[in-house]
């Protein structure tokens, strides 16, 4: 290759001699190297981007699935935790929230068997104390006068049928006034007003419930008398005071007043005339 350049009044001529094949090889080598590096960089960028995208979108997708499952009532659903970062911590909190919600719903379902929905919600929100708790409440005992004499000629099925008719009518009234049907003792109902949910007007509620129960009992008796079926006159005893209440077995709540702590309500009920409410 010849090059000519002029400087002032002189011409300079240069002769450059090189191997074109070597230049071409060097050029292609550099080109291939650059292209290879670019391709490697693009692959790395792709995998890095895909990895970050997976790390970000997968936990969010799983959380969305979990939210839909919980909204559908599946409180056993657990969202998998993929990495111990902020999203992982959030996922763990979501699972704990779902677990707690399931426990509250289970408690609500149990309490609603014995309490009105409003009081069950309060009890589920505040929780139940497993140990003994001193409460001021009113205890109700009911019984049917002459129950043993009336039922001695009935078979077991007839006795159960008769009791179910009365109990199925009385329990909703007790719950209506905020009472807690504690247990059945033969033909007797033991109910508590003021526990497990504290009620300032527990005595008044118990009296109102008792009056309505006696009216309901009279209606049942009129119907059974007309049908020629055995009927029962009910006595109700109420006693208010300070008692120790305990919650036994958290999975199957039994809010109970131990025998030694019960006021003498049962004697009040069993020693009174029929159709009476004594406190």
Residue pairs with C-beta under 8 A, 6 or more apart in sequence:
1 15
1 16
1 17
1 18
2 13
2 14
2 15
2 16
3 13
3 14
3 15
3 16
4 11
4 12
4 13
4 14
5 11
5 12
5 14
6 12
55 82
55 83
56 87
58 82
59 79
59 81
59 82
59 83
59 87
59 88
59 91
60 87
62 79
62 80
62 82
62 91
63 79
63 90
63 91
63 94
65 77
65 79
66 77
66 78
66 79
66 94
66 95
66 98
69 77
70 77
70 98
70 101
75 98
75 99
75 101
75 102
75 105
76 102
77 98
78 95
78 98
79 91
79 94
79 95
80 91
81 88
81 91
81 92
82 88
104 124
104 125
107 123
107 124
107 128
107 253
108 120
108 121
108 124
110 252
110 253
111 119
111 120
111 123
111 124
111 196
111 253
112 120
114 175
114 180
114 181
114 255
115 123
115 175
115 178
115 180
115 196
115 197
116 175
116 176
116 178
119 178
119 197
122 197
123 196
123 197
126 197
128 196
128 247
128 250
128 253
128 255
129 247
130 246
130 247
130 250
131 246
132 244
132 245
132 246
133 195
133 244
133 245
133 246
134 242
134 243
134 244
134 245
135 194
135 195
135 198
135 242
135 243
135 244
135 245
136 194
136 202
136 240
136 241
136 242
136 243
137 192
137 193
137 194
137 195
137 199
137 202
137 240
137 241
137 243
137 245
138 192
138 193
138 194
138 202
138 203
138 205
138 206
138 238
138 239
138 240
138 279
139 190
139 191
139 192
139 193
139 238
139 239
139 240
139 243
139 257
139 262
139 263
139 265
140 174
140 179
140 189
140 190
140 191
140 192
140 193
140 206
140 209
140 210
140 236
140 237
140 238
140 265
141 188
141 189
141 190
141 236
141 237
141 265
141 266
141 268
141 269
141 270
142 170
142 188
142 189
142 191
142 213
142 234
142 235
142 236
142 237
142 269
143 186
143 187
143 188
143 234
143 235
143 266
143 269
143 270
144 150
144 166
144 187
144 232
144 233
144 234
144 235
145 232
145 233
145 234
145 235
145 274
146 232
146 233
147 186
147 187
147 232
150 230
150 232
151 158
151 159
151 162
151 230
154 162
154 230
158 230
162 229
162 230
162 232
163 187
165 220
165 224
166 217
166 220
166 232
166 234
167 184
167 189
169 216
169 217
169 220
170 189
170 213
170 216
170 217
171 181
171 189
173 209
173 212
173 213
173 216
174 180
174 181
174 189
174 191
174 209
174 213
175 181
176 209
176 212
177 193
177 205
177 206
177 208
177 209
177 212
178 193
178 197
178 199
178 202
178 205
179 191
179 192
179 193
179 205
179 206
179 209
180 191
180 192
180 193
180 195
180 196
180 197
180 255
181 189
181 190
181 191
182 190
182 191
182 192
182 255
182 256
182 257
183 190
183 256
184 190
187 232
188 266
188 269
191 206
191 209
192 245
192 255
192 257
193 199
193 202
193 203
193 205
193 206
193 209
194 202
195 243
195 245
195 255
195 257
196 245
196 247
196 255
199 205
202 240
203 238
203 240
203 279
206 238
206 240
206 279
207 238
207 277
207 279
210 236
210 238
210 277
211 277
213 234
213 236
214 234
214 236
214 275
214 277
217 232
217 233
217 234
217 275
218 275
220 231
221 231
221 232
221 233
224 230
224 231
225 231
233 274
233 275
234 274
234 275
235 269
235 270
235 272
235 273
235 274
235 275
235 276
235 278
236 269
236 276
236 277
236 278
237 265
237 266
237 267
237 268
237 269
237 270
237 272
237 278
237 279
238 265
238 268
238 277
238 278
238 279
239 263
239 264
239 265
239 268
239 279
240 263
240 279
241 263
243 257
243 261
243 262
243 263
244 257
244 258
244 261
245 255
245 256
245 257
245 261
246 255
246 256
246 257
246 258
247 253
247 254
247 255
247 256
248 254
248 256
268 278
268 279
269 278
272 278
